[in-house]
Amino acid sequence: MSITLDWQPRELTPDGAGVGASAQGLLELLGRLDVGALLADEKALVLRGFGITPETHGTAVDALLPRRLAYVHGNSPRTKVGDNVYTSTEYPAEFVISMHNEMSYSHTWPSRLLFFCEQAPESGGATPVVDGRLWLSTLDPEVRAAFAPGVRYVQNLHDGYGFGKSWQDTFETDDPSAVESFLTGTGAEWTWTPDGTLRISHLRPATTRHPVTGAEVWFNQADQFHHAGLGEHAAAVQELMSEDELPQAVTFADGSPIPAEYITHIQETGLALAVDVEWAPGDLLLIDNVLVGHGRRPFTGPRRVLVAMSD
């Protein structure tokens, strides 16, 4: 299978599909499609012009993601606003969120993500998406070879007070035994520190293959776990706490440090290859979470984009 250099998400509109510009029109369109096959082929779908509102959003989510997942073990700051529906992120508006596949650091991850624009920002705020095969093939061979054995992620999840996310928010429970049950069998190693912090370490691959197409893609979040991924704020964070105290960190599989220049190269390559999906109220973006990485551009003014996930 060749790599398409000019890949774009497939846009579906009421006019193009010959249906009404309404939630009912969207349901009519989806009834004609094999969404799974189309998504595996196109990688990402933009559903635009159907007039989806907060009141009809649930209908669209039910149709596109019949088996919604909770964001358990997720590391992004977000708020649950409905039945396994969340704010897409609460990361400060002025920062770029680098390209990534949701929860690729975990032993399981969602297969699909569905974004919904409830409120578009005054400027910026696009969701960039990148073809994971193209990302992998464009990375420097030296970087790909270094990551071939995998990456080791470390999380320090505090007990309610501290920097980063708590283990309660991360696992959506106040019960330590429920967390341990979740982690058992995942290949992770964990320990509870005297101050109630949960420290988790686990080795994961740097790439994976899509279960339908067989495409090998770049599939890790090393750059988001590495202090260098914080850009100009990296030095300030390192002054505040040691590497062992950071909310999240990452090394090569053997425990050796990942050079900062590798992280910069990974981030810059992903963002340079990305296609921006600009938002208007009511837009939906459905992505295959293995074939496509996503991020966020900085923005001004209020922005509200919701996300739901499914297996």
BELURWO-V634564 format. One line per field, one symbol per residue. ss: DSSP state (@ for helix, = for strand, . for the rest). phi: phi as a letter, one per 20 degrees, with the letter a starting at -180 (. if undefined). burial: + if it has 16 or more other ideal C-beta (glycine too) atoms within 10 Angstrom, else -. A space follows every 10 residues. Layout:
BEGIN
ss=???
phi=???
burial=???
END
This chain:
BEGIN
ss=.........= ===@@@@... ..@@@@@@@@ @@..@@@@@@ @@.=====.. ......@@@@ @@@@...=.. .........= ==..===... ......==== .......... .========. ..==..==== =@@@@@@@.. @@@@@@@... ========.. .....=@@@@ @....@@@@@ @@@.....== ==.....=== ====..===. .....===.. .@@@@.@@@@ @@@@@@@@@@ ..@@@..=== ==.......@ @@@@@@@@@@ @@@.===... ...=====.. .=====..== ...======= .
phi=.feefdgcge edcgffemcf ebffffffff fedeffffff eembcddcne mfdgfdggff fffecfcfdf eemfdefbdf daflccffac fgffdfdffa dgmfeefcbf eccceceebe ffbmmfdfcc ffffgffefg gffgffegfo cdeccddfep cqeneeffff dlbddgffff ffffnenedb bdegenfedc cbecfecbdf fdemfecfbb cgfeeefffe mfegffffff bfgfdfgbbb cfgenffegg ffffffffff ffefdeeedc gnfccdcefe fcebbbefbc nfcccdcccb e
burial=------+-+- -+-+--+-+- --+-+++-++ --------++ -+++++++++ -+---++--+ +-+++--++- ++++++-+-- ---++++++- --+---++++ ++++++--++ ++++++++-+ +--+++++++ ++++++-++- --+--++--+ ++++++++-- -+--++++++ +-------+- -++----+-+ ------++++ -+++-+++-+ --+-+-++++ ++++++++++ ---------- -----+++++ +++----+-- -++-+++-++ +-+++-+-+- -+++++++++ +++++++-+- --++++++++ -
END
